[in-house]
Structures are given as structure tokens and as C-alpha cells.
Amino acid sequence: ILKKDVLKAAAILGIVGAFSSVGTLVIADPKEGVFVAEDLRLLSTLATHAAVVIANARFFEMVRRAKEQWETAFDALSEGIAVVDEEGRVRRANRALAGLLGSTLPNVVGTHLGNALFGKSHALLELLDAARRGDNPSALVARSERLGNTMRVNAARIPSATRDQSVVVLVEDVTDQQAMET
């Protein structure tokens, strides 16, 4: 607790973000006794910068949590999912795709999806090209001699995609389903 004669001046400024108050800045000056206009302008600028820093920290925390939730959901799916670039190389993948390919997730990223699934497959390249154009291509169902399974592959263009992330691909092992149908 401060004694009456110790505290000569104080300034209290609200720290206001774009949409709400995020805190209060309290400055005490035990020596001079007066805050002049220039001091208050400087403190107001400091409060504005503090509001930006606090708002950015909150925003980045929200983004981090959303990314973590998205990645958890992405990896929880039983179907293989990949985001591929214009050349058909995997830029992102889930654990299910790595399992279907008999590989680890780090080894899947960067590989050419067509080669990993089917070796040289013109049908998969055509599916990816159709998806990039925004067509609604039918699923590709083909036997992978490389993996020894029958795979169903669906692809869709990512809206506002970058060159590195142009198409999302869903891969399912339908070997058992195909066997029951024949």
C-alpha cells in the first residue's frame, strides 16, 4: 500500500482492441507529480501498441488451437487423404494414407501420389487434372499391383488453392468390397 505522500501522479488508460477492451494500463509517477500532455500522448501510443500485441497473441492462440483441432480430425479419418500440388506430389497427408501406402507420414510427403499408388497411372493423372479444372470427376477404382489392393480415389479442387496445394484426394482400399461384389 502506498502512502499518500509517495504517489504524486497517476494515469489510467484503457487498452482497447478493435472490438473490445482488453485491459487497463496504470502508470504511477512518484517523482514529478504531473503528467503533461506529451506524457499522455506517449502513454496513449503505448496503450495502443499493447492492445495490438494482446490482440495478436489472442489471434495466434486461436489459430494454433484451430490448426491443432483440424489436424486431429484429419488424422482421425480412416480414409487416406492427401493434398497434392500441380505435379501430383503429396504436400500434406494423414496417417491413414501413410498406412495404405505401407510407409511413414514423413516419407509420404513429397512423393508422387500416382507413383506411390499405382506406378505410372494415366488415369490418376487425368482425375487430378479434371479436379484442378473444377470438373466433378467420377472416382477412379483401380487395382494397385504395387500395393496388391484395389483402391478408390476421389479428387476435388481446393478453392483459392496455391500452386503447392491444388487438389485434395481421398483414397480408400476397396479390395474387400470388390471381392464381395464379384
C-alpha positions as CSV (number, residue, x, y, z in Angstrom):
1,I,0.0,0.0,0.0
2,L,1.3,3.4,-1.0
3,K,1.5,6.3,1.5
4,K,-0.3,9.5,0.5
5,D,2.9,11.5,0.1
6,V,4.7,8.9,-2.0
7,L,2.4,8.9,-5.1
8,K,2.4,12.3,-6.8
9,A,0.6,11.4,-10.1
10,A,-1.2,8.5,-11.9
11,A,-2.6,8.0,-15.3
12,I,-5.1,5.2,-16.2
13,L,-5.6,4.4,-19.9
14,G,-7.9,1.8,-21.4
15,I,-6.2,-0.8,-23.7
16,V,-8.8,-1.1,-26.4
17,G,-8.6,-3.6,-29.2
18,A,-10.6,-3.4,-32.5
19,F,-13.8,-4.7,-30.9
20,S,-13.4,-4.6,-27.2
21,S,-11.5,-3.5,-24.2
22,V,-8.6,-5.9,-23.5
23,G,-7.1,-4.3,-20.4
24,T,-6.1,-1.2,-18.5
25,L,-2.7,0.5,-18.3
26,V,-2.0,2.1,-15.0
27,I,1.1,4.4,-14.7
28,A,2.2,5.9,-11.4
29,D,4.8,8.7,-11.1
30,P,6.0,9.2,-7.6
31,K,8.6,11.8,-8.5
32,E,7.3,14.6,-10.8
33,G,3.7,14.9,-9.7
34,V,2.2,15.8,-13.0
35,F,1.7,14.1,-16.4
36,V,1.9,16.7,-19.2
37,A,0.1,16.3,-22.5
38,E,3.2,14.9,-24.2
39,D,3.4,12.2,-21.5
40,L,-0.3,11.3,-22.0
41,R,0.2,11.1,-25.8
42,L,3.2,8.8,-25.3
43,L,1.2,6.6,-22.9
44,S,-1.8,6.5,-25.3
45,T,0.5,5.3,-28.0
46,L,1.9,2.7,-25.6
47,A,-1.6,1.5,-24.8
48,T,-2.5,1.3,-28.5
49,H,0.6,-0.8,-29.2
50,A,-0.2,-3.0,-26.1
51,A,-3.7,-3.6,-27.5
52,V,-2.3,-4.7,-30.8
53,V,0.2,-7.1,-29.2
54,I,-2.5,-8.6,-26.9
55,A,-5.0,-8.9,-29.8
56,N,-2.3,-10.6,-32.0
57,A,-1.4,-13.0,-29.2
58,R,-5.1,-14.0,-28.8
59,F,-5.5,-14.4,-32.5
60,F,-2.4,-16.6,-32.9
61,E,-3.6,-18.8,-30.0
62,M,-7.0,-19.2,-31.7
63,V,-5.3,-20.1,-35.0
64,R,-3.0,-22.6,-33.2
65,R,-5.9,-24.3,-31.5
66,A,-8.0,-24.4,-34.7
67,K,-5.0,-25.9,-36.6
68,E,-4.5,-28.5,-33.8
69,Q,-8.2,-29.4,-33.9
70,W,-8.1,-29.7,-37.7
71,E,-5.0,-31.9,-37.7
72,T,-6.5,-34.1,-35.1
73,A,-9.7,-34.6,-37.2
74,F,-7.6,-35.0,-40.4
75,D,-5.5,-37.8,-38.8
76,A,-8.6,-39.5,-37.2
77,L,-10.2,-40.3,-40.5
78,S,-9.9,-43.9,-41.6
79,E,-9.7,-42.9,-45.3
80,G,-6.4,-41.8,-46.7
81,I,-6.3,-38.1,-47.5
82,A,-3.7,-36.1,-49.4
83,V,-3.3,-32.6,-50.5
84,V,-1.3,-32.6,-53.8
85,D,0.4,-29.9,-55.8
86,E,0.2,-29.3,-59.5
87,E,2.7,-32.1,-60.2
88,G,0.8,-34.6,-58.2
89,R,3.2,-34.6,-55.3
90,V,1.9,-35.0,-51.8
91,R,2.2,-31.8,-49.7
92,R,0.1,-33.0,-46.8
93,A,-1.3,-36.4,-45.8
94,N,-2.9,-38.2,-42.9
95,R,-1.8,-41.3,-41.1
96,A,-4.4,-43.4,-42.9
97,L,-2.8,-42.7,-46.3
98,A,0.7,-43.5,-44.9
99,G,-0.7,-46.8,-43.7
100,L,-2.4,-47.6,-47.0
101,L,1.0,-46.9,-48.7
102,G,2.9,-49.0,-46.2
103,S,5.0,-46.0,-45.3
104,T,5.5,-43.4,-42.6
105,L,4.0,-40.0,-42.8
106,P,7.3,-38.1,-43.3
107,N,8.2,-40.5,-46.2
108,V,4.8,-39.9,-47.9
109,V,5.1,-36.1,-48.0
110,G,6.9,-35.2,-51.2
111,T,6.3,-38.4,-53.0
112,H,4.3,-38.5,-56.3
113,L,0.9,-39.9,-55.3
114,G,0.3,-41.6,-58.7
115,N,3.6,-43.5,-58.4
116,A,3.0,-44.4,-54.8
117,L,-0.4,-45.8,-55.5
118,F,-0.3,-47.3,-59.0
119,G,3.2,-46.7,-60.5
120,K,2.6,-44.8,-63.7
121,S,-1.1,-44.2,-63.9
122,H,-2.5,-42.0,-66.6
123,A,-6.0,-42.5,-65.2
124,L,-5.0,-40.9,-61.9
125,L,-3.3,-38.0,-63.7
126,E,-6.5,-37.4,-65.7
127,L,-8.5,-37.5,-62.4
128,L,-6.2,-34.9,-60.8
129,D,-6.3,-32.7,-64.0
130,A,-10.1,-32.8,-64.1
131,A,-10.3,-31.9,-60.4
132,R,-7.9,-28.9,-61.0
133,R,-10.2,-27.7,-63.8
134,G,-13.1,-27.7,-61.4
135,D,-14.8,-30.6,-63.0
136,N,-16.6,-33.2,-60.8
137,P,-14.8,-36.3,-61.9
138,S,-16.0,-39.8,-61.2
139,A,-14.0,-41.8,-58.7
140,L,-11.1,-43.9,-60.1
141,V,-11.3,-47.5,-59.0
142,A,-8.2,-49.4,-60.0
143,R,-6.1,-52.3,-58.9
144,S,-2.7,-51.4,-57.5
145,E,-0.2,-54.1,-58.4
146,R,2.3,-52.2,-56.3
147,L,0.2,-52.4,-53.1
148,G,-1.8,-55.6,-54.0
149,N,-5.1,-53.9,-53.3
150,T,-8.0,-52.3,-55.2
151,M,-8.2,-48.5,-54.5
152,R,-11.0,-46.0,-54.9
153,V,-9.6,-42.5,-55.5
154,N,-11.7,-39.3,-55.4
155,A,-10.3,-35.8,-56.1
156,A,-11.6,-32.3,-55.7
157,R,-10.1,-28.9,-56.4
158,I,-9.3,-26.7,-53.4
159,P,-10.9,-23.3,-53.8
160,S,-8.4,-20.5,-53.9
161,A,-5.6,-23.0,-54.0
162,T,-2.0,-22.2,-54.3
163,R,0.3,-23.9,-56.7
164,D,1.5,-26.2,-53.9
165,Q,-1.9,-27.2,-52.7
166,S,-4.3,-27.5,-55.7
167,V,-6.2,-30.8,-55.1
168,V,-7.4,-32.8,-52.1
169,V,-7.5,-36.6,-52.7
170,L,-9.4,-39.2,-50.8
171,V,-8.0,-42.8,-51.1
172,E,-9.9,-45.9,-49.9
173,D,-8.9,-49.6,-50.0
174,V,-12.0,-51.3,-51.6
175,T,-10.4,-54.7,-52.1
176,D,-12.8,-56.5,-49.7
177,Q,-15.8,-54.6,-51.2
178,Q,-14.8,-55.5,-54.7
179,A,-14.4,-59.2,-53.7
180,M,-17.9,-59.3,-52.2
181,E,-19.4,-57.7,-55.3
182,T,-17.9,-60.4,-57.7
